[in-house]
Amino acid sequence: QVQLVESGGGLVQAGGSLRLSCAVSGIISSINAMGWYRQAPGKQRELVALVTRIGNTNYADSVKGRFTISRDSAKNTVYLQMNSLKPEDTAVYYCNADYRGVAGRRDFWGQGTQVTVSS
């Protein structure tokens, strides 16, 4: 099992930056990939960025060149650095773990952190 705790959200003006953190605990060795998702009011949850076990990254087109996902294995923490924020980035951001255990694949989610970008 895996536990995820996000932090770092808040209110920022357009053009500003925020860094989200996701502290990971549990059976970390069974995690295949870590990702950040977001959900805006009235919209479906969408993938923002992910990093695989071997360090490959993938980004939504809407955030390429502005957001960077990274991980600190020593601290068991995954980060999302968000620069040049836009009002359309406003959403609840969720940390996700793609867990592969003996019972199969399972998604774990954090509680979410609100990011609000004012124009």
N, C-alpha and C positions, 0 to 999 in steps of 0.2 A: 504494500500500500504506500501511497504518497500523500504528503500534505504540502499545500502551497499557500503562501501568505504574501499578498502584494502590498506594495506601499509606493508612495511617490506621486500620486495624482494630485490634482489641484486646479486652480484657476490661473490662466495665463493669457496674456494678450497675443493677438495674432503676430506671428513672426518670432515669438519667444520659444523657449526650450523647457523641456521637462525630462527627467529620467525616472522611469519606473523600475522597481526592483521586485523580484519574486524569490523569496527564500524557500528552498526545497528541502524537505526532510522525508525520511522513510527509506524504501528500497530503491535507492537512486540507481543502482546498477542495472535495474530492469527498465529504465527509461530510454526509449528509442529517440525521442526528440522532445524539445521544449518549444512552446510557441506563445505568442501574444495574439489574442483575438480582441475584437471590440464589438460593441453593440450600441447603436444609437437608437433613440426613441422611435418606435414604429418600424424599425429595420431589423433584418436578420443579423445574427452574429456572423462576423466575417474574420477571416485570417488576416492578420497584419504582418506578422513575421514569424519565422521559425528557424531553429538551429538544430541540426541533427547530432547524434552521438559523436559522429566523426567530424563535426564542425562545419558541415555544409549549411548555407543559409538560403532562405527564400523570402521574398517580400511581395506584398501586394503592390500592384503598379502604382496605386495612389500614394504610396509612401516611399517609393524608391528614391534614393538620393537625399532623403530627409531623415529617415529613421534608421537606426542601427541596433541590431540585436547582438548581444554578447553574453558570455557566461564566465563566471569565476568558479572553477571547480573546487578550489581550496575553500571557498566560502559557501559552496552549494547554492549559488545565487545566479539568476538570469536577469539581465538588464534590457531595457528598451530605452535607448536614447532618442528623444524626439526633438528635432530641430525644425525651424521654419514652420511652426505650427499654424494651422489654418482653422477657421471656425468649423469646417466640415470634419475636422478630426475630433470634435466633441463627441464623447461616448463613454460608456463604462468599459474599461479595459480589463480583460481577464487573462490570467496566466494559465497555461495548459500543459499537461504532461501526457505524452503518448507512451503509455505503460504497456510493456509486453511481459506478462507473467505466465506461469504454468497453466493458468486457466484461460489464457488468450489475451487479446488486446483490450485495453480499457483506457478511457480518458479520465483524467483527474483535473479539477478546476479549482482555482482560487475563488475568493469571495468577490473579487472585482474592486477596481478603484476608479473613481470618477475623474475624468479629464474634461475640463471645460475651457474652450478657447474663445475669447471675446474678440469681436471685430473692432 
